[in-house]
């Protein structure tokens, strides 16, 4: 069996996290797999997990009536998918679609929220890391919009 603590510690999202906090996070972790073509999560369903992608790719998609899904971002090895577990009402705002077979570590959001409430220093460390992901995804969306709406001169 692989050592979840080592795997999580090597993930860029958790880089530099104090060992005591890392042990708390590991207590909320489990290994999961998703076959290519399956959904990791769907918009409107309870967001009670986030994922550290170990292998494969997950497309973050939005749906519009009478259109194909629009991919707003793609996450791969070493990246985190999902932050809806952190914000009430804890419901997914996007679809997460496995475009390749995915091996991931699932982190139980309810478990981690409880540990963050008990230990606000851990909560602050997690929040700082989630905000970096939000910023990165907003930058991706901004560049995608610039490309889509580029004006030809």
ZADO-1210 file (C-alpha; in nm, 4 decimals, padded with zeros to 6 digits):
<atoms>
<atom x="00.0000" y="00.0000" z="00.0000" code="UNK" pos="1"/>
<atom x="00.1282" y="00.3420" z="-00.0923" code="UNK" pos="2"/>
<atom x="00.1998" y="00.5907" z="00.1818" code="UNK" pos="3"/>
<atom x="-00.0669" y="00.8649" z="00.1568" code="UNK" pos="4"/>
<atom x="00.1347" y="01.0961" z="00.3806" code="UNK" pos="5"/>
<atom x="00.4317" y="01.0860" z="00.1432" code="UNK" pos="6"/>
<atom x="00.2121" y="01.1316" z="-00.1652" code="UNK" pos="7"/>
<atom x="00.0248" y="01.4262" z="-00.0136" code="UNK" pos="8"/>
<atom x="00.3450" y="01.5862" z="00.1164" code="UNK" pos="9"/>
<atom x="00.4930" y="01.5724" z="-00.2355" code="UNK" pos="10"/>
<atom x="00.1911" y="01.7459" z="-00.3896" code="UNK" pos="11"/>
<atom x="00.2631" y="02.1127" z="-00.4739" code="UNK" pos="12"/>
<atom x="-00.0655" y="02.2158" z="-00.3055" code="UNK" pos="13"/>
<atom x="00.0620" y="02.0892" z="00.0301" code="UNK" pos="14"/>
<atom x="00.4278" y="02.1910" z="-00.0152" code="UNK" pos="15"/>
<atom x="00.5738" y="02.3301" z="00.3054" code="UNK" pos="16"/>
<atom x="00.2748" y="02.2341" z="00.5192" code="UNK" pos="17"/>
<atom x="00.3770" y="02.1656" z="00.8790" code="UNK" pos="18"/>
<atom x="00.4077" y="01.7912" z="00.9534" code="UNK" pos="19"/>
<atom x="00.1422" y="01.8087" z="01.2280" code="UNK" pos="20"/>
<atom x="-00.1060" y="01.9630" z="00.9819" code="UNK" pos="21"/>
<atom x="-00.0117" y="01.7076" z="00.7196" code="UNK" pos="22"/>
<atom x="-00.1093" y="01.4287" z="00.9606" code="UNK" pos="23"/>
<atom x="-00.4507" y="01.5933" z="01.0066" code="UNK" pos="24"/>
<atom x="-00.5019" y="01.6122" z="00.6295" code="UNK" pos="25"/>
<atom x="-00.4005" y="01.2478" z="00.5786" code="UNK" pos="26"/>
<atom x="-00.6770" y="01.1476" z="00.8195" code="UNK" pos="27"/>
<atom x="-00.9285" y="01.2777" z="00.5627" code="UNK" pos="28"/>
<atom x="-00.7680" y="01.1131" z="00.2560" code="UNK" pos="29"/>
<atom x="-00.8336" y="00.8032" z="00.0467" code="UNK" pos="30"/>
<atom x="-00.7317" y="00.6708" z="-00.2950" code="UNK" pos="31"/>
<atom x="-00.9879" y="00.6813" z="-00.5789" code="UNK" pos="32"/>
<atom x="-01.0015" y="00.6019" z="-00.9504" code="UNK" pos="33"/>
<atom x="-01.2211" y="00.7289" z="-01.2327" code="UNK" pos="34"/>
<atom x="-01.2416" y="00.5737" z="-01.5774" code="UNK" pos="35"/>
<atom x="-01.1993" y="00.7919" z="-01.8855" code="UNK" pos="36"/>
<atom x="-01.5347" y="00.9409" z="-01.9807" code="UNK" pos="37"/>
<atom x="-01.6817" y="00.9271" z="-01.6309" code="UNK" pos="38"/>
<atom x="-01.7689" y="01.2251" z="-01.4158" code="UNK" pos="39"/>
<atom x="-01.5699" y="01.3000" z="-01.1026" code="UNK" pos="40"/>
<atom x="-01.8421" y="01.5424" z="-00.9918" code="UNK" pos="41"/>
<atom x="-02.1456" y="01.7162" z="-01.1402" code="UNK" pos="42"/>
<atom x="-02.2790" y="02.0684" z="-01.1051" code="UNK" pos="43"/>
<atom x="-02.5565" y="02.0997" z="-00.8500" code="UNK" pos="44"/>
<atom x="-02.4613" y="01.7897" z="-00.6516" code="UNK" pos="45"/>
<atom x="-02.3181" y="01.8002" z="-00.2978" code="UNK" pos="46"/>
<atom x="-01.9521" y="01.9064" z="-00.2907" code="UNK" pos="47"/>
<atom x="-01.8075" y="01.7035" z="-00.0103" code="UNK" pos="48"/>
<atom x="-01.4698" y="01.6110" z="-00.1604" code="UNK" pos="49"/>
<atom x="-01.1766" y="01.7616" z="-00.3416" code="UNK" pos="50"/>
<atom x="-00.9172" y="01.5744" z="-00.5397" code="UNK" pos="51"/>
<atom x="-00.5417" y="01.5660" z="-00.5778" code="UNK" pos="52"/>
<atom x="-00.4837" y="01.4309" z="-00.9293" code="UNK" pos="53"/>
<atom x="-00.2047" y="01.1735" z="-00.9288" code="UNK" pos="54"/>
<atom x="-00.2444" y="01.0540" z="-01.2856" code="UNK" pos="55"/>
<atom x="-00.4721" y="01.1469" z="-01.5769" code="UNK" pos="56"/>
<atom x="-00.6675" y="01.4620" z="-01.6600" code="UNK" pos="57"/>
<atom x="-00.9931" y="01.6138" z="-01.5447" code="UNK" pos="58"/>
<atom x="-01.1733" y="01.8731" z="-01.7584" code="UNK" pos="59"/>
<atom x="-01.3657" y="02.1372" z="-01.5653" code="UNK" pos="60"/>
<atom x="-01.6783" y="02.2014" z="-01.7708" code="UNK" pos="61"/>
<atom x="-01.9855" y="02.4202" z="-01.7791" code="UNK" pos="62"/>
<atom x="-02.3027" y="02.3389" z="-01.9622" code="UNK" pos="63"/>
<atom x="-02.5296" y="02.5674" z="-02.1592" code="UNK" pos="64"/>
<atom x="-02.8602" y="02.4608" z="-02.3126" code="UNK" pos="65"/>
<atom x="-02.8333" y="02.3175" z="-02.6642" code="UNK" pos="66"/>
<atom x="-02.4525" y="02.3306" z="-02.6652" code="UNK" pos="67"/>
<atom x="-02.1660" y="02.0938" z="-02.6083" code="UNK" pos="68"/>
<atom x="-01.9917" y="02.1223" z="-02.2721" code="UNK" pos="69"/>
<atom x="-01.7500" y="02.4146" z="-02.2542" code="UNK" pos="70"/>
<atom x="-01.4152" y="02.3263" z="-02.1001" code="UNK" pos="71"/>
<atom x="-01.2998" y="02.6129" z="-01.8795" code="UNK" pos="72"/>
<atom x="-00.9922" y="02.4405" z="-01.7389" code="UNK" pos="73"/>
<atom x="-00.8088" y="02.1108" z="-01.7341" code="UNK" pos="74"/>
<atom x="-00.6256" y="01.9703" z="-01.4312" code="UNK" pos="75"/>
<atom x="-00.3563" y="01.7075" z="-01.4465" code="UNK" pos="76"/>
<atom x="-00.0960" y="01.5332" z="-01.2363" code="UNK" pos="77"/>
<atom x="-00.0128" y="01.7154" z="-00.9132" code="UNK" pos="78"/>
<atom x="-00.3056" y="01.9552" z="-00.9391" code="UNK" pos="79"/>
<atom x="-00.6089" y="01.9977" z="-00.7170" code="UNK" pos="80"/>
<atom x="-00.9671" y="01.9867" z="-00.8455" code="UNK" pos="81"/>
<atom x="-01.2510" y="02.1455" z="-00.6523" code="UNK" pos="82"/>
<atom x="-01.2964" y="02.4101" z="-00.3912" code="UNK" pos="83"/>
<atom x="-01.6758" y="02.4015" z="-00.3587" code="UNK" pos="84"/>
<atom x="-01.6355" y="02.1779" z="-00.0494" code="UNK" pos="85"/>
<atom x="-01.5011" y="02.4844" z="00.1315" code="UNK" pos="86"/>
<atom x="-01.7855" y="02.7305" z="00.0675" code="UNK" pos="87"/>
<atom x="-02.1503" y="02.6994" z="00.1734" code="UNK" pos="88"/>
<atom x="-02.3819" y="02.5673" z="00.0415" code="UNK" pos="89"/>
<atom x="-02.1168" y="02.3016" z="-00.0504" code="UNK" pos="90"/>
<atom x="-02.2533" y="02.2341" z="-00.3999" code="UNK" pos="91"/>
<atom x="-02.0476" y="02.1837" z="-00.7156" code="UNK" pos="92"/>
<atom x="-02.0551" y="02.4814" z="-00.9537" code="UNK" pos="93"/>
<atom x="-01.9039" y="02.2870" z="-01.2474" code="UNK" pos="94"/>
<atom x="-01.8769" y="01.9377" z="-01.3883" code="UNK" pos="95"/>
<atom x="-01.5485" y="01.7486" z="-01.3533" code="UNK" pos="96"/>
<atom x="-01.5065" y="01.5059" z="-01.6433" code="UNK" pos="97"/>
<atom x="-01.2260" y="01.2460" z="-01.6548" code="UNK" pos="98"/>
<atom x="-01.0857" y="01.2884" z="-02.0051" code="UNK" pos="99"/>
<atom x="-00.8274" y="01.0188" z="-01.9262" code="UNK" pos="100"/>
<atom x="-00.8325" y="00.7479" z="-01.6627" code="UNK" pos="101"/>
<atom x="-00.7662" y="00.9229" z="-01.3331" code="UNK" pos="102"/>
<atom x="-00.5966" y="00.8100" z="-01.0152" code="UNK" pos="103"/>
<atom x="-00.6456" y="01.0604" z="-00.7377" code="UNK" pos="104"/>
<atom x="-00.6488" y="01.1149" z="-00.3673" code="UNK" pos="105"/>
<atom x="-00.9928" y="01.2169" z="-00.2461" code="UNK" pos="106"/>
<atom x="-00.9939" y="01.4501" z="00.0519" code="UNK" pos="107"/>
<atom x="-01.3167" y="01.4443" z="00.2500" code="UNK" pos="108"/>
<atom x="-01.4276" y="01.8072" z="00.2651" code="UNK" pos="109"/>
<atom x="-01.6531" y="01.7648" z="00.5679" code="UNK" pos="110"/>
<atom x="-01.3693" y="01.5981" z="00.7609" code="UNK" pos="111"/>
<atom x="-01.1208" y="01.8670" z="00.6611" code="UNK" pos="112"/>
<atom x="-01.3634" y="02.1529" z="00.7365" code="UNK" pos="113"/>
<atom x="-01.4104" y="02.0117" z="01.0870" code="UNK" pos="114"/>
<atom x="-01.0342" y="01.9908" z="01.1395" code="UNK" pos="115"/>
<atom x="-00.9928" y="02.3475" z="01.0111" code="UNK" pos="116"/>
<atom x="-01.2621" y="02.4683" z="01.2538" code="UNK" pos="117"/>
<atom x="-01.0783" y="02.2971" z="01.5399" code="UNK" pos="118"/>
<atom x="-00.7423" y="02.4325" z="01.4285" code="UNK" pos="119"/>
<atom x="-00.7673" y="02.7771" z="01.2692" code="UNK" pos="120"/>
<atom x="-00.3969" y="02.7767" z="01.1781" code="UNK" pos="121"/>
<atom x="-00.4570" y="02.4684" z="00.9625" code="UNK" pos="122"/>
<atom x="-00.7644" y="02.6395" z="00.8176" code="UNK" pos="123"/>
<atom x="-00.5617" y="02.9467" z="00.7250" code="UNK" pos="124"/>
<atom x="-00.2954" y="02.7323" z="00.5568" code="UNK" pos="125"/>
<atom x="-00.5574" y="02.5448" z="00.3528" code="UNK" pos="126"/>
<atom x="-00.7393" y="02.8676" z="00.2621" code="UNK" pos="127"/>
<atom x="-00.4180" y="03.0336" z="00.1389" code="UNK" pos="128"/>
<atom x="-00.3565" y="02.7371" z="-00.0884" code="UNK" pos="129"/>
<atom x="-00.7133" y="02.7259" z="-00.2215" code="UNK" pos="130"/>
<atom x="-00.7020" y="03.0980" z="-00.3009" code="UNK" pos="131"/>
<atom x="-00.3914" y="03.0387" z="-00.5150" code="UNK" pos="132"/>
<atom x="-00.5857" y="02.7811" z="-00.7159" code="UNK" pos="133"/>
<atom x="-00.8785" y="03.0213" z="-00.7548" code="UNK" pos="134"/>
<atom x="-00.6399" y="03.2903" z="-00.8800" code="UNK" pos="135"/>
<atom x="-00.4793" y="03.0489" z="-01.1260" code="UNK" pos="136"/>
<atom x="-00.8171" y="02.9362" z="-01.2621" code="UNK" pos="137"/>
<atom x="-00.9350" y="03.2975" z="-01.2960" code="UNK" pos="138"/>
<atom x="-00.6201" y="03.3764" z="-01.4942" code="UNK" pos="139"/>
<atom x="-00.6912" y="03.0775" z="-01.7205" code="UNK" pos="140"/>
<atom x="-01.0475" y="03.1997" z="-01.7743" code="UNK" pos="141"/>
<atom x="-00.9272" y="03.5537" z="-01.8455" code="UNK" pos="142"/>
<atom x="-00.6795" y="03.4355" z="-02.1100" code="UNK" pos="143"/>
<atom x="-00.9438" y="03.2093" z="-02.2613" code="UNK" pos="144"/>
<atom x="-01.1828" y="03.5053" z="-02.2895" code="UNK" pos="145"/>
<atom x="-00.9159" y="03.7222" z="-02.4500" code="UNK" pos="146"/>
<atom x="-00.8569" y="03.4502" z="-02.7083" code="UNK" pos="147"/>
<atom x="-01.2279" y="03.3942" z="-02.7736" code="UNK" pos="148"/>
<atom x="-01.3130" y="03.7634" z="-02.8018" code="UNK" pos="149"/>
<atom x="-00.9944" y="03.8827" z="-02.9703" code="UNK" pos="150"/>
<atom x="-01.0592" y="04.1631" z="-03.2114" code="UNK" pos="151"/>
<atom x="-00.9032" y="04.1216" z="-03.5541" code="UNK" pos="152"/>
<atom x="-00.7302" y="04.4372" z="-03.6736" code="UNK" pos="153"/>
</atoms>
